[in-house]
Amino acid sequence: MSFFRPKHIKYSIALLVATVAGLSCLLIMQVAITISKESIKDEVAKALLVDAQILVQEVSDFQSMQHSQVAAVANSAFTDYDNLDDIDSPKLMGLLSNLKAISESDEFISHYVVINMKGEGRSTKGSVNDYNDRTYFKSVVATGKAIPERVTSRTTGAQTIMYATPIINAKGKTIGVLASGIDNMQFCKMMNTIHIGELSPYIVKNNGELISYFDLAVLEAGANVLAEGQPEEYKTICAATESGYLIFDEEFNDADGSIFTRTIMAGYCPVPGSPWIVIAPMDQSEAGNIMTMANTIGLFGLFLILVASVVGVFLGIRMGKPIAAAEKVITNMGQGVINDKVLTEQEWAEVTSRSDELGQLGHSVKTLIQKLRGVLGEIQTTSEQLSSSSSQISTSSQSVSNVVNQQAN
């Protein structure tokens, strides 16, 4: 694998960077193919389903709180009553005055109604009405419990959600029904503070009746999602016994009164023990925006990889030149060629002009060559001197030898 020898290091670095960049691009392309537009829509729909399930828990907690509150009042305020036949009694009027104070201090409760077993009821606002036809009254009398019911209040004339509980005296006898009225508009405003994109979650009853809705004008008009002309998907939603999600087209009224159609992605989930179904909607175009954002992020990622590749190749070449030059000089030194002429003046300039560690390496190599040449020069001079001295000694020895020979003769 001579390609990865030091003299080719600049090309090795460039190849490595290019390989990483190429593999990264392939990976991103694979992810982009896998996470297609339809896949993102499915993921958004599943997220809406989870949102609906979370909202159901919130609504269920709200219902439990209202039931508990009205039950607590019923269990504590009427223990000493034998019956509620006289709804005009001073004793009951005094109790209603206390209940009025409670309702006025509560953000959601608009009024209380005390109803006797005859169906005659008096509210904390003073009105007297017949409640025999109210489902919540009949349900409490028959079964001892009732589900929330949205009605047009006979007390206030406004859309109201009624929570009812039996009134049981100290003898354990059911003597009437206590109901609290929750202002439906206040409830809707609370729901409308939650946003899933541009739209807010809403609640429908299993008969198609809207309990809350992000367009209060539609709610006040008494719209029914099962009415003719409404999306067929609402039939599935209103009949649901478990959570799910759907995509359907729905018409909306614009601010100028014109009608436009939106494709809605909706997760839905029934509220346990209630005929209500919570719907978490999102305009499909917003899901498309998510896809666009994902594509933008992907393209930006590819751009960054391209920039990184170019910078990597540049750095590889820039870093490779001084390393290759140093390798060339050291290789020649190993072969006994200790000469700074191994590199041209331009090559030395490219190496030594750098202000980083590689530039310092170039200076060190050049200094090493100069010092080695100096040492070698000194060695050569000493060697020449030794050779000259040796010749002189040899000559002297020969002269002495000749003299000794002459004397011997």
Residue pairs with C-beta under 8 A, 6 or more apart in sequence:
2 8
3 11
3 12
4 12
6 323
6 324
6 327
7 324
7 327
7 328
8 324
9 316
9 319
9 320
9 323
9 324
10 316
10 317
10 318
10 319
10 320
10 321
10 323
10 324
11 316
11 320
12 316
12 320
13 312
13 313
13 315
13 316
13 317
13 319
13 320
14 312
14 313
14 316
14 317
14 320
16 316
17 308
17 309
17 312
17 313
17 316
18 309
18 312
18 313
21 305
21 306
21 308
21 309
21 312
24 305
25 302
25 305
28 298
28 301
28 302
28 305
31 298
32 295
32 298
35 294
37 288
37 291
40 287
40 290
40 291
40 294
41 247
41 265
41 284
41 287
44 265
44 282
44 287
44 290
45 245
45 247
45 265
45 267
46 245
46 267
47 267
48 196
48 245
48 265
48 266
48 267
48 280
48 281
48 282
49 243
49 244
49 245
49 267
49 268
49 269
49 280
50 267
51 196
51 201
51 267
51 280
52 201
52 243
52 245
52 266
52 267
52 268
52 269
52 278
52 279
52 280
53 243
53 267
53 269
55 194
55 201
55 269
55 278
55 280
56 243
56 269
56 270
56 271
56 272
56 278
59 203
59 271
59 276
59 278
60 271
60 272
60 273
60 274
63 148
63 163
63 271
63 274
66 108
66 148
66 163
66 180
66 182
67 163
67 165
69 109
69 180
70 112
70 163
70 164
70 165
70 178
70 179
70 180
71 165
73 99
73 102
73 112
73 178
73 180
74 165
74 166
74 167
74 168
74 178
75 168
77 95
77 98
77 99
78 84
78 95
78 167
78 168
78 169
78 175
78 176
78 178
79 169
79 170
80 169
80 170
81 91
81 167
81 169
81 175
82 169
82 175
83 116
83 117
83 175
83 176
84 92
84 114
84 115
84 116
84 117
84 167
84 175
84 176
85 116
85 118
86 92
87 114
87 116
87 120
87 121
87 122
87 128
88 122
92 114
92 122
95 114
96 112
96 114
96 122
96 123
96 124
97 124
99 112
99 114
99 124
100 111
100 112
100 124
100 125
102 109
102 112
103 109
103 110
103 111
103 112
103 124
103 180
107 186
108 182
108 183
108 186
108 187
108 190
109 180
109 181
109 182
109 183
110 153
110 155
110 156
110 158
110 160
110 181
110 182
110 183
111 123
111 124
111 125
111 153
111 155
111 156
111 180
111 181
112 123
112 124
112 178
112 179
112 180
112 181
113 121
113 122
113 123
113 124
113 131
113 155
113 162
113 178
113 179
113 180
113 181
114 121
114 122
114 123
114 167
114 176
114 177
114 178
115 121
115 131
115 137
115 176
115 177
115 178
115 179
116 175
116 176
117 141
117 174
117 175
117 176
118 132
119 130
119 131
119 132
119 137
120 128
120 130
120 131
121 128
121 129
121 130
121 131
121 177
121 179
122 128
123 129
123 155
123 181
125 155
125 156
127 154
127 155
129 154
129 155
131 137
131 154
131 177
132 138
134 149
134 151
134 162
135 146
135 149
136 146
136 147
136 148
136 149
136 162
136 163
136 164
136 177
136 179
137 146
137 164
137 177
137 179
139 145
139 146
139 147
139 164
140 146
140 164
140 165
140 166
140 177
141 166
141 174
141 177
144 166
144 174
145 165
145 166
146 163
146 164
146 165
147 273
147 274
147 275
148 161
148 162
148 163
148 274
148 276
149 161
149 162
149 164
150 159
150 160
150 161
150 162
150 184
150 205
150 209
150 211
151 159
151 160
151 161
151 162
152 158
152 159
152 160
153 159
153 160
153 181
155 181
156 181
158 183
158 184
158 185
159 184
159 185
159 219
159 220
160 181
160 182
160 183
160 184
161 181
161 182
161 184
161 187
161 211
162 179
162 180
162 181
162 182
163 179
163 180
163 182
164 177
164 178
164 179
164 180
165 177
165 178
165 179
166 174
166 176
166 177
166 178
167 174
167 175
167 176
167 177
167 178
168 174
168 175
169 175
184 211
184 212
184 219
185 216
187 211
187 212
188 212
188 213
188 216
188 219
191 200
191 201
191 202
191 203
191 212
191 214
192 200
192 212
192 214
193 200
194 200
194 201
196 280
196 281
196 282
197 282
197 283
197 286
198 283
198 286
199 214
199 264
199 281
199 282
199 283
200 214
201 278
201 279
201 280
201 281
202 210
202 211
202 212
202 213
202 214
202 278
202 279
202 281
203 210
203 211
203 212
203 271
203 276
203 277
203 278
203 279
204 210
204 211
204 225
204 234
204 237
204 238
204 276
204 277
204 279
205 211
205 238
205 275
205 276
205 277
206 238
206 239
206 275
206 276
206 277
207 224
207 226
207 238
207 275
208 224
208 225
208 226
208 227
208 230
208 234
208 238
209 224
210 218
210 219
210 222
210 223
210 224
210 225
211 276
212 219
213 219
213 223
215 252
215 253
217 253
218 253
224 230
225 231
225 234
225 237
225 238
226 234
226 235
226 238
230 250
231 248
231 249
231 250
232 248
233 246
233 248
233 266
236 244
236 246
237 246
237 266
237 268
237 277
237 279
238 277
240 268
240 269
240 270
240 277
241 270
242 269
242 270
243 267
243 268
243 269
243 270
244 267
244 268
245 265
245 266
245 267
245 268
246 265
246 266
246 268
247 263
247 264
247 265
247 266
247 284
248 263
248 264
248 266
249 261
249 262
249 263
249 264
250 261
250 262
250 264
251 259
251 260
251 261
251 262
252 259
252 260
252 261
252 262
253 259
254 260
262 283
262 284
262 285
263 283
263 284
263 285
264 281
264 282
264 283
264 284
265 281
265 282
265 283
265 284
265 287
266 279
266 280
266 281
266 282
267 279
267 280
268 277
268 278
268 279
268 280
269 277
269 278
270 276
270 277
270 278
271 277
271 278
319 358
321 350
321 351
322 350
322 351
322 354
322 358
322 359
322 361
322 362
323 358
323 361
325 343
325 347
325 348
325 350
325 351
325 362
326 351
326 361
326 362
326 365
328 342
328 343
329 340
329 342
329 343
329 365
329 369
330 365
332 338
332 339
332 342
333 369
333 372
338 369
338 372
338 373
338 376
339 369
339 373
340 348
340 366
340 369
340 370
343 351
348 362
348 366
351 358
351 359
351 361
351 362
351 365
352 359
352 362
352 363
352 366
353 359
354 362
